[in-house]
Amino acid sequence: PHGQAPEVVPLELAGQLHGRQLSGSPSPSPVPASLTTLGGPVESDSGDAALSPVPGSSDFGAAVAFAGDLDGDGVDDFLVGAPKRSFSSPTVSNGGTVFMCFMEPGGGVREVEELAFAQGEASLDSGYFGSSIAVVSGWGWASPLLFLTGGTGAAGGGLALVSVPVAGSAALSWRIAPSSLNWPGGSVSGNVKLGQAVARLSPSWHPTEGGMVAVGAPKLGYGAVMICQVDASGTIGGGVRLTTATEGLGSVVDSPMSFGAAVASQYHAGVFLLMVGAPDFDRPGLLNQDGAVVLISLNASSLAVITARRFDMNSPKLSGFSQNLNG
């Protein structure tokens, strides 16, 4: 109430797990800013004890995302996707997972914890979640870590929101399957790689209204990006499917180029700025898969394309690169 001092919650009440104290306030859009090099770089690889929880043949590293300072030690931590992770009792084959990696000041990984949100989730069988990751809110005593992750499985994949209330725990909040009729333009089927890329477009994630997200489907026709308004319950309330048929994109998405294989975004003054990867783009008359990226500005209200430009080997400043730059 107005005039009443806010309640102060001691940081120690936020909880301690495994000797770590959780950060006392939610991190905003996570920015990797506090890693330092002390006495030379510290490398982490499969032989490190810290990485022993990572199972083999899981495609660890398929996606990465900085998540801010998860444990309050002043060093930013990150998430790593492993979409081929399988579980048993009950069996969930290739459900996928995400690992929480706690960093040391020198850049090494101090500890890894699995966020096994697909464990026991039969609907995620063959989902390949962890193919992409986008953090939507940071971690603190008043707010769990929330992240979006894409699964490229034809039936078991799609888009999911995962909640991590405390260290070492994770729960599937919701999943939007490829077969959902609510996707802009309707459901999709087949191996279109829906979920290979995901990005949060809106500057913040509302507790009930959710936010605007982008989901790539690079094998849907020439490739596509789903721009969706998703509420906190996982319901798509509107959006647009960006394809070669979208007004303003026909001249830049003009061949089977895997448009939507990667997506990065910024928001400024009512405009969504998207950089979209298209690694299978071929120069006219050639079959080299030189690749390209497409820079798109969208009106954040109407989702209409304002500008679109493709950068490929025909661009003067890129033409000197070698061919076959696939990926």
C-alpha positions as CSV (number, residue, x, y, z in Angstrom):
1,P,0.0,0.0,0.0
2,H,1.0,3.6,-0.6
3,G,3.2,4.9,2.2
4,Q,4.0,1.5,3.6
5,A,7.6,0.3,3.5
6,P,8.1,-2.8,1.3
7,E,8.7,-6.1,3.0
8,V,12.4,-7.0,3.0
9,V,13.0,-10.7,2.4
10,P,16.5,-11.8,3.6
11,L,18.5,-13.3,0.8
12,E,19.2,-16.4,2.9
13,L,15.4,-17.2,2.8
14,A,15.6,-17.5,-0.9
15,G,17.0,-21.0,-0.4
16,Q,20.3,-22.8,-0.6
17,L,20.9,-26.0,-2.7
18,H,24.2,-27.8,-3.0
19,G,26.0,-25.0,-1.2
20,R,24.8,-22.4,-3.7
21,Q,22.7,-19.4,-2.7
22,L,20.2,-18.4,-5.3
23,S,20.3,-15.0,-6.7
24,G,18.2,-12.5,-4.7
25,S,16.5,-10.8,-7.6
26,P,15.4,-11.9,-11.1
27,S,18.0,-11.2,-13.8
28,P,16.6,-9.1,-16.7
29,S,17.5,-9.9,-20.3
30,P,20.7,-12.0,-19.5
31,V,23.9,-10.3,-20.7
32,P,27.2,-12.2,-20.4
33,A,29.2,-9.5,-18.7
34,S,31.1,-10.9,-15.7
35,L,33.3,-13.7,-17.1
36,T,37.0,-12.8,-16.5
37,T,40.3,-14.5,-17.4
38,L,42.5,-15.2,-14.3
39,G,45.9,-16.6,-15.0
40,G,45.0,-17.8,-18.5
41,P,41.9,-19.5,-19.9
42,V,40.3,-22.5,-18.2
43,E,39.1,-25.1,-20.6
44,S,36.4,-27.7,-20.0
45,D,35.9,-30.8,-22.1
46,S,34.4,-34.3,-21.8
47,G,37.2,-35.4,-19.5
48,D,36.4,-32.8,-16.8
49,A,34.6,-34.2,-13.7
50,A,32.2,-31.3,-13.9
51,L,30.8,-32.6,-17.1
52,S,30.4,-36.2,-16.0
53,P,26.6,-35.9,-15.7
54,V,26.4,-35.3,-19.4
55,P,25.5,-38.7,-21.1
56,G,27.1,-39.7,-24.4
57,S,25.4,-39.5,-27.8
58,S,23.0,-36.8,-26.5
59,D,24.1,-34.0,-28.9
60,F,25.2,-31.8,-26.0
61,G,25.9,-28.4,-27.4
62,A,23.1,-28.3,-30.1
63,A,22.0,-25.0,-28.6
64,V,23.3,-22.6,-26.0
65,A,22.0,-19.6,-24.2
66,F,23.4,-17.3,-21.5
67,A,21.0,-17.3,-18.5
68,G,22.5,-14.6,-16.3
69,D,24.0,-15.2,-12.9
70,L,21.9,-18.2,-11.7
71,D,23.6,-18.8,-8.4
72,G,24.5,-15.3,-7.3
73,D,28.3,-15.8,-7.3
74,G,28.9,-12.9,-9.6
75,V,29.6,-15.0,-12.7
76,D,27.1,-15.5,-15.5
77,D,26.0,-19.0,-16.2
78,F,24.5,-20.7,-19.3
79,L,22.2,-23.4,-20.6
80,V,23.2,-26.1,-23.1
81,G,20.7,-28.2,-25.1
82,A,21.1,-32.0,-25.7
83,P,18.2,-33.0,-28.0
84,K,19.1,-36.7,-28.3
85,R,18.9,-37.4,-24.5
86,S,16.7,-40.4,-23.8
87,F,15.1,-41.5,-20.5
88,S,13.8,-44.7,-19.1
89,S,11.1,-45.8,-16.6
90,P,9.0,-44.8,-18.5
91,T,10.8,-44.7,-21.7
92,V,11.1,-41.3,-23.5
93,S,13.4,-41.8,-26.5
94,N,15.1,-38.7,-27.8
95,G,12.9,-36.4,-25.7
96,G,15.8,-34.1,-25.2
97,T,17.1,-32.1,-22.3
98,V,18.8,-28.9,-21.2
99,F,21.8,-28.7,-18.9
100,M,22.5,-25.8,-16.5
101,C,26.2,-25.0,-16.5
102,F,27.6,-23.0,-13.5
103,M,30.7,-21.1,-14.5
104,E,33.9,-20.2,-12.7
105,P,35.5,-16.7,-12.9
106,G,38.2,-18.0,-15.2
107,G,35.7,-19.4,-17.8
108,G,35.6,-23.0,-16.8
109,V,32.5,-25.0,-15.9
110,R,32.4,-25.6,-12.2
111,E,29.3,-27.8,-12.1
112,V,26.6,-29.1,-14.4
113,E,23.0,-30.0,-13.5
114,E,20.5,-31.6,-15.8
115,L,17.0,-30.0,-16.2
116,A,15.2,-33.2,-17.1
117,F,11.8,-31.7,-18.0
118,A,11.2,-34.6,-20.5
119,Q,11.5,-37.3,-17.9
120,G,8.2,-39.1,-17.8
121,E,6.6,-36.9,-20.4
122,A,5.3,-39.4,-23.0
123,S,4.1,-36.5,-25.3
124,L,7.8,-35.5,-25.8
125,D,8.9,-38.9,-27.1
126,S,11.1,-38.3,-30.2
127,G,10.7,-34.5,-29.6
128,Y,14.4,-33.6,-29.7
129,F,13.9,-30.7,-27.3
130,G,17.0,-28.7,-26.6
131,S,17.5,-28.1,-30.3
132,S,17.1,-24.4,-29.5
133,I,16.9,-22.3,-26.3
134,A,15.7,-18.8,-25.5
135,V,15.7,-17.5,-21.9
136,V,12.5,-15.5,-21.2
137,S,13.0,-14.5,-17.5
138,G,15.8,-14.7,-15.0
139,W,16.1,-16.4,-11.6
140,G,15.4,-15.1,-8.2
141,W,13.4,-15.8,-5.0
142,A,10.4,-14.1,-6.6
143,S,10.7,-15.5,-10.1
144,P,11.8,-18.9,-11.5
145,L,14.1,-19.3,-14.5
146,L,11.9,-19.7,-17.5
147,F,13.1,-20.7,-20.9
148,L,11.6,-21.6,-24.3
149,T,13.0,-24.6,-26.1
150,G,12.3,-26.0,-29.5
151,G,12.0,-29.7,-30.5
152,T,12.5,-30.7,-34.1
153,G,10.6,-34.0,-33.9
154,A,8.0,-34.3,-36.6
155,A,5.3,-35.3,-34.1
156,G,6.8,-35.0,-30.6
157,G,8.5,-31.7,-31.1
158,G,7.3,-28.1,-31.4
159,L,7.7,-25.3,-28.8
160,A,7.9,-25.8,-25.0
161,L,8.2,-23.5,-22.0
162,V,10.2,-24.9,-19.0
163,S,10.1,-23.5,-15.5
164,V,13.0,-23.9,-13.1
165,P,11.9,-22.8,-9.6
166,V,15.1,-23.9,-7.9
167,A,18.5,-25.4,-8.8
168,G,18.3,-28.9,-10.2
169,S,14.6,-28.9,-10.8
170,A,12.6,-28.3,-14.0
171,A,9.0,-28.8,-15.1
172,L,7.4,-28.7,-18.5
173,S,4.9,-25.8,-18.3
174,W,3.4,-26.4,-21.7
175,R,4.1,-27.7,-25.2
176,I,2.7,-26.6,-28.6
177,A,2.9,-29.6,-30.9
178,P,3.4,-29.3,-34.7
179,S,-0.1,-30.6,-35.2
180,S,-1.6,-27.6,-33.3
181,L,-4.1,-25.7,-35.5
182,N,-3.2,-22.5,-33.7
183,W,0.1,-22.1,-35.4
184,P,0.0,-19.1,-37.8
185,G,-1.1,-20.6,-41.1
186,G,-2.3,-23.8,-39.4
187,S,-0.7,-27.1,-38.3
188,V,2.4,-28.5,-39.9
189,S,3.4,-32.1,-40.6
190,G,6.4,-34.0,-41.7
191,N,10.1,-33.4,-41.1
192,V,10.0,-29.6,-41.4
193,K,12.3,-29.0,-38.4
194,L,9.9,-26.8,-36.5
195,G,11.7,-25.7,-33.4
196,Q,15.2,-25.6,-34.8
197,A,15.4,-22.0,-33.9
198,V,13.5,-20.0,-31.2
199,A,13.8,-16.4,-30.1
200,R,11.8,-14.1,-27.7
201,L,10.8,-11.0,-29.6
202,S,8.9,-8.9,-27.0
203,P,11.2,-7.0,-24.6
204,S,9.7,-8.8,-21.5
205,W,7.7,-11.9,-20.6
206,H,4.4,-11.1,-18.9
207,P,3.3,-13.5,-16.1
208,T,-0.1,-14.1,-17.7
209,E,0.0,-12.6,-21.2
210,G,3.3,-14.2,-22.1
211,G,5.0,-12.5,-25.1
212,M,5.8,-12.6,-28.8
213,V,8.2,-15.4,-29.9
214,A,9.7,-16.5,-33.2
215,V,10.0,-20.2,-34.1
216,G,11.9,-21.4,-37.1
217,A,10.8,-24.2,-39.5
218,P,13.6,-24.3,-42.0
219,K,12.3,-27.3,-44.0
220,L,8.8,-26.1,-44.4
221,G,8.7,-25.2,-48.1
222,Y,11.6,-22.7,-48.7
223,G,11.7,-22.3,-45.0
224,A,9.5,-20.4,-42.6
225,V,9.4,-18.5,-39.3
226,M,6.4,-18.5,-37.1
227,I,5.8,-15.2,-35.3
228,C,3.4,-16.0,-32.4
229,Q,1.8,-14.2,-29.5
230,V,1.8,-16.9,-26.8
231,D,0.2,-16.4,-23.4
232,A,1.5,-17.9,-20.2
233,S,-0.6,-21.0,-20.6
234,G,0.8,-21.9,-24.0
235,T,-2.1,-20.7,-26.1
236,I,-1.2,-19.0,-29.4
237,G,-3.4,-15.9,-29.7
238,G,-2.3,-14.6,-33.0
239,G,0.7,-14.1,-35.3
240,V,2.0,-14.5,-38.8
241,R,3.9,-17.1,-40.8
242,L,6.9,-15.6,-42.6
243,T,7.5,-17.4,-45.9
244,T,8.2,-16.6,-49.5
245,A,4.4,-15.9,-49.8
246,T,4.6,-13.1,-47.2
247,E,4.3,-9.6,-48.7
248,G,7.8,-8.1,-48.8
249,L,9.7,-11.4,-48.6
250,G,9.1,-12.9,-52.0
251,S,12.3,-11.4,-53.5
252,V,14.5,-12.6,-50.6
253,V,13.1,-16.0,-49.8
254,D,13.0,-17.3,-53.3
255,S,14.4,-20.8,-53.2
256,P,14.7,-23.9,-51.0
257,M,17.1,-22.1,-48.7
258,S,16.2,-23.4,-45.1
259,F,15.0,-20.0,-44.2
260,G,14.5,-20.1,-40.4
261,A,17.4,-22.3,-39.5
262,A,18.6,-19.7,-37.0
263,V,16.8,-16.6,-35.6
264,A,18.2,-13.6,-33.6
265,S,16.1,-10.7,-32.6
266,Q,16.0,-7.1,-31.2
267,Y,13.2,-4.8,-30.3
268,H,13.3,-1.0,-30.6
269,A,10.6,1.7,-30.8
270,G,7.8,-0.6,-32.0
271,V,9.9,-2.6,-34.4
272,F,11.0,-6.2,-34.3
273,L,14.3,-6.7,-36.0
274,L,15.0,-10.3,-37.1
275,M,18.2,-11.8,-38.5
276,V,17.2,-15.2,-40.0
277,G,19.7,-17.8,-41.2
278,A,19.2,-19.6,-44.5
279,P,22.2,-21.9,-44.8
280,D,21.0,-23.8,-47.9
281,F,20.8,-20.7,-50.2
282,D,22.3,-21.3,-53.6
283,R,23.5,-18.5,-55.8
284,P,21.5,-18.4,-59.1
285,G,22.7,-21.0,-61.5
286,L,24.9,-22.7,-58.9
287,L,24.3,-25.5,-56.4
288,N,26.9,-24.6,-53.8
289,Q,24.8,-24.0,-50.7
290,D,26.8,-20.9,-50.0
291,G,24.2,-19.8,-47.4
292,A,22.7,-16.5,-46.6
293,V,21.1,-14.4,-43.8
294,V,18.0,-12.3,-44.1
295,L,17.5,-9.1,-42.1
296,I,13.8,-8.3,-41.6
297,S,12.1,-5.4,-39.8
298,L,8.5,-6.0,-38.7
299,N,5.9,-3.6,-37.3
300,A,5.5,-4.9,-33.8
301,S,1.8,-4.2,-33.8
302,S,0.6,-5.3,-37.2
303,L,3.5,-7.8,-37.9
304,A,3.8,-6.4,-41.4
305,V,7.2,-6.6,-43.1
306,I,8.7,-3.1,-43.2
307,T,12.0,-4.0,-44.9
308,A,13.8,-7.2,-45.9
309,R,17.3,-7.7,-47.2
310,R,19.3,-10.8,-48.0
311,F,23.0,-11.0,-47.5
312,D,24.6,-13.7,-49.6
313,M,27.7,-14.4,-51.8
314,N,26.3,-11.9,-54.4
315,S,26.8,-9.1,-51.9
316,P,30.0,-7.2,-52.7
317,K,31.5,-7.5,-49.3
318,L,30.8,-11.3,-49.1
319,S,31.7,-12.3,-52.6
320,G,35.3,-12.9,-51.8
321,F,34.5,-15.8,-49.4
322,S,35.0,-19.4,-50.6
323,Q,32.1,-21.4,-51.8
324,N,30.3,-24.2,-49.9
325,L,29.8,-22.3,-46.7
326,N,26.8,-24.5,-45.8
327,G,25.7,-23.7,-42.3
